[in-house]
Amino acid sequence: MLQAHPGISAPQLAARLGVTERTTRRDVAQLREVGYRIDAEPGRTGGYRLAGGVAMPPLLLDADEVAAVAVGLRTAVAVEGLETAAVTALAKLTQVVPARWASRLDALADVRALPGTPGRRTGRDVLVAAALACRANEAIRIRHTAGPRDVQPHRLVTLRRLWYLVACPRGGEKWLVYALDRVDHVQPLGTRFPSPEPPADPVAFVAGTLAHGPWLHRVRVRVHTSADLVRELVDPTVATVVETGDECELHLGTDDLDWAARWLAYLDLDLDLDVLEPAGLVDRLRGLGRWLLDRY
């Protein structure tokens, strides 16, 4: 209405919208709060008019809602068929949000996404603060379940709808992965810690860290087929596929060799494989085979 009728008065707006003048004035105040510049001329001939350069579709979202939409759009980029629509929608959202919220969108635009299954929840304030710190390259103190940590953040990654922070501890020489659902507070420190060269691919780094964490057993298996075929079968957070000519190897970590035996059998009964290490996994596979024969 303000775009179509510059100078329209409060009584005229109220009549057209079917509300009271008090409601109209409250609505105009709300539009100003979310960033619209609306000039008002007092008197019988006065009225409201949009300031120059702000004729745009209304954005009736608050700051938290803008952050929620931005996170959803960033995650949708990794969904097949929605990539282009998600990117263009995020670009349009960036054009119409108030300037004071632009930093939130810029920070959330740096979140890296990989599709997956639902997981634990990360606090909104933690996510936004971590994203802003990554964007500003500013050191933060995170209150982790294992205790406080001062870290230099690099990137946020969403993997299977769980959020992870790639960061280097103060005085550390390597990058680590922190699960954000285990963090309940993020405090900017207003400084920057020295850190090594960051990983080129944050998503691959997080997936590899989860697959090769501080496990009791390191497993290497040679698979007699192409790496491309095995990658279609293997979750990158469970194992890494290493190409070796026409064949490939699977590298993973586990605390439970019986689980590793079941997982390898589950992959594909048509795959021929050799256990390279550890030797104990061969015994677990044989035991699994005997158990299946006895049971069925």
N, C-alpha and C positions, 0 to 999 in steps of 0.2 A: 504494500500500500504506500509506503514512504517513497519507493522508487517511482511508482506510477503517478503519485499525486504530491509532488514537492510543495511544501507549505501547508499541508493538510493540518487542521486543528484537532485538538483532543476531542471536542464534542463530535466532530465529523468522523474521526476514527472510531469512537465509541459506537456511534450510530451504525456505521458500516459493519462493525464486528459483532454488534449485538451485546456489548458489555457496558459497564459503567465507565465514566471518565477516570475514576480512581484506578480501575483495572488497566486502562489504557496507559496511564502515566507509569504504573508499576511495570508494565511490559516494556515501555520505552527505556526505563531504568535498567531492566534486565539486559536489553540489547546493548546498552552502553557498557555494562559490566563485562560482556563477552567480547568487547572490542569494536563495536560499531560506533562510528562518530556521527552523532545525531545532533544537529543544531536546533535550538528552539528560540523562536521570536515571541516575546510576550505581547499581550494586548489583544484587543478584539479581532484585529486582522492578522495576528501572528499565527504560527503553527510550527510543525516539525518538518525538517528536511535533512536528507542524508548529505553529509559532507562529500566534497569531490573525491572520486577515486574509491568509494566504498560501496558502489552498487554491485551487490553480490548476493548469491543465494544465502538464506539464513542458515547459520550453524548453531543450533540450539543444543550444544553439548558443553558440559563442563570439562575441567582439565583432566579429571580421572577418566571420563568417558572418551576423550580424545586419545589418551594413552591406551585404553582398552582396544579401541578401534585400530590404532596403529599396530599394536602387537598382533591382533588378529590378522591384519592384512600382511604383515611380515611373515607370519606362519603360513598363510595361504599361498605365498609365493612358491612354496615347496610342494604344493598340491597340483598334480597334473591337470591341465586344462584351465587353471585359474591364474597362471603366472602373469599374463598380460593384464587381465582385469585387476588383479591385486596391485600391480605396480602403478597403473594409471589412476586407480582410486586413491592410493596413497599420495600420489602427486597432486591430485585435486584437493585432498584434505589439507595438504601442506599450504596450498595457495589461499585457503579461506580461514585458517585458524588465526586467532589474535597473535600478534608478534611475540608476546611474552611466553607463549606456549611453543614457539617454533623450536626452541632448544630441546624440548622433550621429544618432538618428532625426529629431529636430527639425530638424537642419541639412539632412539629406538630403530632408526633406519639402518644402524650398524649391527643390529642383531642378526646372527646367522641362523638359518633354520634348516632342519632336516625332519621329514615326516616320521610319524611313529604312533605308538599307542598311548592312551592316557596314562598320566603318572601323578606323582605327588604335586602339591601346590606350592608355588613360590609367592611370597607376599608382594603385593603391588609396590609398596614403598621401597622394598629391597630391590626389586627389578628395575624400577625407574632410576633409583640412585646409582645402581651399578652401571646401567646403560649410560647415564650422564657422565660418570667417571671415566668409562671407556672412551666416550666421545671427546672429553677434555684431556685425556691422558693424565689424569690426576690420581695420585695415590689415595688409597682408602683403608680404613680399618673395618674389618668385617667381624661381627660377633657370631662365631661359628659354634656348633655344638661341641666341638673339640677344644674350644677356647678362642680368644681373640687373635686375629691375624692382621698384620699390616702388610698390604700387598700393592704391587703396581699392576693395575688391570690392563688387559689387552682387548678381549672381545667376549661378548656373550654368545652362547650357542644354545639353541633349543634342540634337544634330541629326544625323540619319543615323548614329546611334550614335557620333558623335564628340562630345567634351565641350569646351565653350567657356566661358570666364569673361568676364563683362561687368564691366569695372573701369575706374577712372579713375587715370592715373598721378599720382604725387605732384606737386603744383603744376600739374597739367593742367586744361584747361577743357572737355574733352569726354570722353565714354566711348568706350572701345576694346574690341575683342574679342581674347582670347588663346586660342589652341588649347592645351588642357591636355596633349595628347600631346607637345607641345614643351616642357613644364615637367617638371623632374625633382625639384624640391624646393619646398616652401612653408614659409615661416617667419613665424609671427605676430609683429607688431611692438608689440602692446600699446598701440596708439594709434589715432586716427581722423584721416584726412586730409580737409580741406575738398574738396567735390566739387559739381558742378552737379546740377541736378534729373535723376534717373535716367530712362531710357526707360520709358515706361508698359508696353510689351509687350516683354519681353526676347527672346522667341523671334523676333518680327518684326524686332527690332533686329539680332540676329545674322544672320538670313537676309538682311536688306538689306545688312549690311556685307559679307557674302561675295559678294553679287551686284554690289555697287558698290565693291569694294575699289580699291586703287591701280593701276587698269588703265591701259594706254596709250590705249585708245579708249573713248569714251562713246557708246553706241548708243541711239538713239530710233527706234522703229518704230510707225507708226499701223496698228492692226488693225481692219478693218471688220466687227466683230462685238462682242457684249457682253463686258464684263469678266469676268462669271461663267463664261462658256464658256472664255475664255482661261486663267483661273486653274486650270481642270481639266487643262489641258495643260502648264502651266509649273511647273517646280520653283522654289519661292520663293528658293532659294539661287543660282539662275542669273539670274533676271530679276524685276523688279517690274512688276506690272500696275497701270496708272493709269487710272481710269475717266474718260472724257471724253464725257458724254452717252450716246448709244446706241452709241458706239464706245469704243475704249480705246487706250492706248499701252503699249508694252513698253520698259522702261528696263533696260539692262544694261551691264556693262563687260567688256572683253576685251583681251588683247594680240595676238589673232590674228583678223583680219577674215575670213579664209577659214573659220575655225571658226564664226564668227558666221553666215556665209552658209549653211553646212551645217546649223547648228542651226535656223535659221529655216525652211529647206526641210523639215527633219525634223518640225517641229511638226504641220503639217496642210496637205496639198496643196490643200484646199478653202478655206483662209483667204486673203482678199485683204488685202494689206498694202502700205504705202508707207514707204520709208526716209526718215526726216526728217534723221538725221545718223548717221554721217559720210557724205559723198558717196562716199568710197572703197568703202563697203559695196555700193553699186549696181553698181560695176564687178565686185566679187567675185561677186555674185549672177549677173550676166550671164555671167561666166567659168565659173561652176559649171554654168549651163544649157547653155552650148556644150559643155563637157566631157561632160555626160550625153548630149547628142545624138550627139556623135562616138563615144562608147563604146558606146551601145546602139542 
